[in-house]
Amino acid sequence: MLKKAKQPLAVLCVIFLMSALLLACGNNNGQTETGNAANTASNTAASAAPSPEASGTAATAETQTYTDYKGHTVEIPVTPERIIYSGETYGDLAALGVKAVGYPLSMGEGQIFEDQLAGVEEVGFPINLEKTLELQPDLIIYAGTDEADFEALFKIAPTVIFNTFAPLEERMTELGVLLGKKQEAESWLAQYKTSETAMWEQLKAAGMKEGETASVFTYYPGDRLFVMAATGLSQVLYGEGGFKAPAPIQTLLDEGTGFLEISMEVISQYAGDRIFILTPVADEAKQSTDAMIRSEIWKSLPAVKNGYVYTQDIMKTSADASTREWLLTELPRLMGGN
C-alpha cells in the first residue's frame, strides 16, 4: 500500500542532506541555550539601538517594510551588507552575486555552490544564536518556521522567514527585494529562461520526442524508495518545454507534493520513457539502489530496455538557482545526446 509523504517539503531536504546536517549538529555541542542567547541579543540590540533623535528621513530612506510569507512585517535594510542565510538554497544568493557572512556550512557540502562559501562563517544547524550575535548581521533570512526561533533571532537583527521551497521564480523575485537586487534578479531569471529554452531545443534536435515522459527515483536508508515530484531535479525536467510527467506523478505535481514513498512492486506505474536515478549519500541506500537495478522488475521497464536511464549525484540536483543553472548544461551531457 502506498504511503503518501504529507510532510512539508523541508523534510525532503533533511532526507537528502541528513549526513551533513547530523555533522553540523555535532559541531554545535557548545551552543548556548536559546533563552540565554536571546537575552544577550536583546541587551545588545537595546544598547545599539538609535536614539529617537537619530530617527528620521535618513533612516527611512535606508529601510523598507517587508512582510514575509508567515505574516511578519519587518523593517529591513534596503541594501543589507551583513546577511545571515539559514536555509537550503544558498545557491540563490550566489546566483545574484551575494555572499552571506554566515550560513550552516554543512548544508553546502557537495553542492554546486560549495566553492562560493569560502570566507562564510559557520552558524550551525540548528542555528547558533551566540555565533549569530557575534557576526552582527543587519539581516537574517531564515528558512525555519518556529515562532520561538523567529523571536530569538529578531532580537539580534531584522529577521524574515523565507520559503526556500517556493518555486524558483518566486524565490529569486523575493530575494531581489530582500537583498536590494531587483534588477539583478530580473536579469538572472530572463537569462535562465533563455538558456532553459535553448537546452530543450538542443535535446529535441538530438532525438528527444514530443510528449516523452520522465521519472526521478532515489533511495533513502531503510530500503525506502521515493519517486520525486515537485522538488529538485524534477523541477527542471518538468519545466516548460520539457518532459511530461507520468499520470501518477502529474497528480502529485497538481497536489504540490514533493515526493512519494513507493514500493518496487508499483514502480512501473511511475516509470517514464526516461528514468533518472539520484545516487544517494548513505552506503545502505546505495546498496538498495544496486539491488533495484539488478531486479527483474527493473530490467522489465521500457526505459531500462531502451537504455534511457541516467544517474546523477543527489547532492548536485538541488533546487537552488546555481544548481538549476548548472543542470541546464549538465542534462544534455548526462543524456549523451539521446
N, C-alpha and C positions, 0 to 999 in steps of 0.2 A: 504494500500500500504506500502510495506516495506521501511524503511528509513535506508539506509546503513550508518554506522558510519565511516566517512572518516578521522576523527580527528587522530592526532598522538596517539600512544598508551599511551603517557603520560596523555592524557585526562582521560583514564580509571582509572588511579591511583587517579586522582583528584576526580572522581566519587566515588570511594570506600572509600577514606580517607577524604572526604570533611569536616566532622565534626572536625576531628583532625587538618586539615590544617587551617580552619577558626579560631580555637582556637589559633593556632600559630601566625596567622596574627594579632589577637587581642593583643597578648603579645608583638608585635613589635611596639606599638604605639610610643615608644621613638626612633625608628630607625632614624638615620641621613639620609639626602638626599644623593643619590648616588654620586653626584658631590663632596660634601664636604668630604665624607669618602674616595673617590678615591684620592682626592688631598692630604689628610692626609697620606694615604697609600703610595702615590708616594714620598712624602717628607721623610717618614720614611725609605722606601726602598732605597732611594738615600743615606741617611746618613749611612745606614748599609751595603751598597754595598762594596765588597772588592776592594782594590786598584789594579791597573794594576800589581804592583809588586807581589801581593799576588796570582795572577792567574798563572797557570802553570800545571805541571804534576799532582800534588796532587789534584787540583780542578777537572781536567779532569777525574781522577780516581774515583771521588766521584759523578760524574753526568753522565747522559746518555741523548741522544737525543731521544725524543718521539714525534710522530705525532698522534694527536687524530683523531677521526672519522669525525670531522668537518674540518680537514686540518691544524690545528695549530701545528707548530713544536716548541717544547719547551725543554729547558734543565731542567731536573728534577733530584732530588737526586736518587742515585742507591738504597739506603736503607732509605727512609724517616722515620722520627721519630715523627713528629708532623703533622698529617693529618687531614684536614677538609673534611668531606664527605657530600655532599649535594645531596641526591638522594634517591630513594625509597628502594633500595636493600642493606641496611646496613648489612643484614644477610650474604652477600657475604664476607664482611670483617671479620665478626665474625667466619665464617667457616674456614678462614685462620689464625685465632688466632690473628687478628689485632684489636686494639681499637683506634678509632679516638679521637682527642682532642675536636672536635666539630662536631655537627650534628643537624639537625632540629628534636628535640626530639619528637615532636608531631607526626611525621611520624612513630615512633616506638611504639606508644601506642597500646596495644592489640596484638602486633605482637609476633611471636615465639621468636624473638631475643631481646625482650624488656629487659630481665634481663641482657643482655650484655651491656646495655647503662649506667650502674652505673658508675658515675665519668666522663661521657662525658658531655661537656659543650653545652648549647643550643645556636645555631647560628641563629635560626629563619627561618621562611618561609613567605615571601621571605627572602633570606639570609641577615643578618645584617652585613654590611661591617665594622662598628665600632667594633663589637664583633669579627669579623674575624681577624681584625688587632690586637686586644688585645691578641688573642691566639697565635700569632706569628707562624703560620704554615710554614712548609717547603714544603708542597704540598697541593694543593686544588683540589679535584676531584668533578666536578660539573656536574649535570645532565641537567641543563638548556642549551638552545641553543641561547639565546640572545647575540649578539655580544657586546653590551654595557656592559652587566653584566660580560662577559668574560674579557673585557679590564679593568674594575674596579677591579676585583679580581686579575688579573695578576699583577697589580701594588702593590699588597700586597705580593704575593708569586707565584712561578711557579704554573700555573693552567692548567688543561686539562679538556676538555668537554668529559664526559663519557656516553656512551649509556647504560643506566640501563635497557633498554627494549630489548637489544640484547639477543640471546639465551644463556642459562646458560653456556655452554662450552666456548663460545666466551668471555663472561664477565669474567669468572674465569681465563682464559688464559691471558687476558689483565691485570687483576688485579695482576696476578703473576708478570708481567713485571713492572707495576707501583709501586708495594709495595716491590719489591725485594724478592718475594716469589714464584719464578717459580717452584721450586721443590715441594713446599707445594701445589700449585695449581694443578700440575700434579697428585700428590698423592691423593688429595681430589677427583678429577674427576674420577680417576681409582677406588677408593673405592665406590664412588657414583654409578658408572656403575655396579659394582658387586652387590651392595645392591639392585639396581633397578631390575636387572635380577632375583635375589632371590625373590623379592616381587612378580613379575609376576608369577613365578613358584609356589609360595605359593598359590596365588589366583586361578590359574588354577587347582591346585591339590584340591582346596576347591570347585570347581564347575564352575568357570568362563570358558565359552566356547570360542573356537577359532572363531575369527571374530565377537565377540559381539561388539555392538556399545554403546557409552555413550554420554551423553549431560550434559552441565552445564548451569543452568539458575540462574538469580538473578534479583531482583527489585531495582529500584532507585526511590526516591521521585518523585511524579508527575505521579504515576501509570505507570512507564516506565519499561517494561520487556526487559531484554537483554539475548541473548544466547552468551556464551563465546566461543572464538576460540583460537587464538594464544597468550593466556595470562593466568597467574595464574594457577589454578588447572588443566585446560585443558592441559597445557604443560606437566604435569605428566601423565594424563590419556592417552594422545595420543603419549606417548613416545614409543620407540622401544620395541616390545613385549607386548604392552598394548592394550587398547581398540581401535577400529576403530571409525572414526567419521562418522555420518550420511552424506549422499551425500551433502546436502546444507552446512553443517559445513565444510566438506572437501574442498569445493570451497572457503570458507572464509580462511581456512588454506593455500591453494595454493596461495591466493592473499596476504597473510601476514596480514590479517585483525584481529585485536584483539578481536572485539566484534561487535554485531549487534543488534540494537533495533528491536523487532518484536512485533506483536500483538498476543493475546491469540488465535485468530481465526486460526493462522497458526502454532501454537506450535507443532502440531502433525507432521509437516514436518521436524522439527528439533529434535524431541524426539527420543532418542536412546533406546536400550534394558535396559540400566541403566540410571537413572537420578540423578544428584547431584544438590541440591539446596544450594546456598550460602546465608546464613542468613544475611540480611543487618543490618546496624547500626541504621539507622533512623527509628523511630516508624511508620511513614507514609508508608515507604517501607515494613516494617514488616506486616502492615495491608493489603497491596496489596498482599503479599505472602500468607497470611492466606486466603484471598478471592480466590486466584488462586486454592489452594488445596481443597477448598470447591466446586469449579465449576464442572459442568458436563463434560465439555471439558477435564479437568484434570483427572477426575475419569475414563474417557474412554481410557486413554493412556495405552498401554500394560505394560509398566514398572510399572505403578501405580497398575494395576490389579495383577501383579506378585510379588508385594512387593519389587521391586528393586529401591526404592527411598531413597536417603541418604541426610542428611543435615549437613552442616559444617559452622562454623563461617567464614564469608568472610574475616575477618582480619587475619585468620590463613591459608589462601590459596594463599599467595603472591608468587612471582616468585623467591625470593632470595634463595641463597644456603642453608641457615639454615632451612628455611621453607620447601624447597624441600626435604631435608634430613629427616625432621620430618614426612613429609607426607608419606614417604616410610614405616614407621611404622604405621602411623595413618590410611592409607587406608584399610589395612586388618582388623583393629579393627572396622573401620566405617562400613565396609561391612559385618561384623559379620560372616565371613567365607562363605558367599554366593558365 
